[in-house]
């Protein structure tokens, strides 16, 4: 689905046709192993993620892929599944695209230990392409093109380049419930709204074990999302459906 001339929603990914770039977010590779002592979850999530990425890259033939944070799940350590599977994914992508960019998410603090094994991967706290800023969304980042890459936790310290028109974040794992009473069903979604005069797009998680945070009943966690009542909802299903404003759901 085309949001505008520069941005398309394709399943759980964003495609920037002008830049031949795919953006995905929140893969949380290693989740099954991390929770295996609490829940009996088959180790099939990575295979599903991997297959979806293969299909998208085959269909769109991008030159660049941006992974917008939380490629892995564990905080502060790397479990065996994360180590093996992240390497497998990155080695595959190196054969498919000219450039791989990973935006650091809050689950990625020790990710450098893995990506050192794969050469020529950009690991950033934000990435600017044209007039679009991509950031994970767990903290506010400077969006002045003249500033060095440096994250800020306090919005009052932001600088906003006039050149930036759109901000794309992940982190929130947005979803909405649709239906009545016990028949309600939760769906992943994109959100499109405004932040400090910029268009703000919130991506769904690529991770599929659960749909995410039900924004019709739960509080948001990203500092970019203080009031989302006027945000537009685009549900991810067999295709992308525009459901209107979140306040009307």
N, C-alpha and C positions, 0 to 999 in steps of 0.2 A: 504494500500500500504506500503510495506517495504521500508524504506529509507536505512536501513542497518540492521545488525543482532540485534541491540539493540533498534531501534526506528521504530515505525510504525505510519503512518497517517491513522486514522480511522474517516471518516467524518470530523468534526471540532475539533477532539480530537487527542492527541498523546497517544500512548500506549507503555509502556516500559515492554515488556513481561518478561524479566529477573527479574524485580522487582515487577511484577504484579501491575503496577501503571498506572492509567489514569491521564492525565493532560488536563484541560480545562481552558480557559481564557476569561475574559471580558464578564461576563454575564449581567451586568448592570441591575440587578433586580430593579424595581421601576421606570424605565424610563417613562413608560406610565403616571404614576401619576405625575411625575416631569414636564411633558410637557402638561398635560391635559388642562391647561388654555390657551395654544397656539394652540394645534392641537387636533382634535377628533380622538384619537387612541383607539380602543377597548382594554380592559384589558385582553388580551389573550396571551401576550408574555411569561409570566411566565409558563403558562400551556404547551406551546410548548417547552420551555427550560427543564421543569421538565420531560416531556415525553421523550425527546431525551436522557436525562441523565439516566432515567430508562432503556431505551432500550440498551444503551451502557453498563451499569453495568450488566444487565442481560446477554448480549452477552459475555462479557469479564471476568466477575466474578473477578474483581480486589480486592486486599487486601488494596490498598491505593488509595486515590484520592487527587490530588493537584489542587487547584483552583488558577490559576496564576494571581491574581489581579482583581480588579474592579468587585467583586461579586455584589456590589450595585452601584447605579447610582449617587445619590445626593452627592454634596460636602458639608462637614461640618455639615450635619444634617441627620436625619433618618426619612423618611416619613413612613406613616402607611403601605403602600404596602411593602416597603423594610423590615420593622420590621417583619411583619407576614410571608412574603414569604421566606426570608432568613432563618428564624427559621424553617419553614416547610421543606425546602430543607436540612438543616443540620441534622434535626431529622431523615429524611429519610435515608441520607447517613450513619448516625451512625449505622443503622440497616443492611446496605449493605457492609460496608468495616471495616477493623480493624483500619485504621488510616486516619484522615482527616487533610490535611495541607492547610492552606490559606496563600498565599503570599500577602502582603500588596500592594495594588495598589494606585494610586493617588486619587481614589474615595473612599478609604476605611479608611480614617483617624479616623472616629468615629465608626468603625465596632466592636471594642472591646465591646461596650455596648450590642451588640446583641450576640456575641459569648460567653460572660460570662454566658449566659443562657443555653449553651450547653457544657457540660464538656468534657475535654480531646481532645480539638482541638488545633493543633499547629498553631500559628499565627506568621509568620516570614517575614523578608524583603528579604530573599532568602532561597533557600533550595538546598542542595547538596545530590545527590544520585549516588553512584558510581563515575564515572568520568563526571557526568552531573550536570551542575548548572542551576537551574530554578530561574529566577528573572522576575519581572513584565515588566521592560523595560523603565520605565519613567525616571530612573536615572541609572548611572553606579554604580555597587556595587563591593565591593572587592570580588575577587574570590580566595583568599588565604585561604586554609582550616584551617590554624593556626590562622587566625584572628577572632575576635568576629564579630557577625552579625552587620554590620554597613554600611549604604549606603553612597556613595560619589557622588556628583554632578559633580566633575571635573575629567575627564579621567586621568590626570597626576598623580593622587593619587592612581591609581589602583595597585594592586599586583595580579599577575596571577600565580596561582599554576600550576605546570606542570602536576599535576594529572587531572586537568580539561581539557577535550577534546571537550566538546560540551556545548553551552549556549542556553537555550530555553527562549524566551521572548514572551510577549503579547503586550498590550498597543497600538500598531500601527493600529490594525484593517485592515490588508492588503487586498487589492482587486485589480483586474485588469479588464480593459475593453477589450472585444474581439468582433471583427466584423468591419464593414465598415460604416462610416457616421452615419446616424440616426438609423441604425440597430445594433449599438454597444450594448452589454449587459455586465453588471458588475458582476463579480463573486468573492466570497471570495477565498482566497488562502493562502497557506503556502509559506514562502520564506526560501531558504537555501543558505547561503553564508559564509563569513569569517569575523571574528572580532578579531584583534590582535592575529592572528595565531590559533584561536579556530573556530571550526564549529559553526555557528550561525543559529538557527532556529527561525523564527518568526511565531507565531500562528495566525490563523484567530480568530475573535471574535465569541464567542458562541451565542451572541446576534444576533437576525435575522431580526429586523425591517429594518435595512439597511445593505448593504453588507460591507461597510467600505470605507477606503481611496483608491482612484484609483491611484495606484503608477505609472501608465503610464503617468499621467498628474499632480499629486499633490505632494507637498513636504512631506518628512517624518518628523515625530516629535520626534522619539526616538533618544537619543544620541548614541545608538548603530548603527544607520543607517545613515551614512554620505554619502556613495556612494554605491548604490545598483545595479548599471548597470550590474554587473556580477553575481548577485544572480539568482538562479534557481527558477522558479515559478511552484508551484503545485496547480492547481485549484481544488476547492471542488465543485463537482456536484453530479451526480448519483454515481460516483466513483471519485477517485483522478486521475487527468490528469497532467502529466509532460509536460509543454509547453516550456521548454528551458530557456534561459537567458531573463531577463526582458528587456535588451537593444534591443532585437530582436522583441519585441511585437509591 
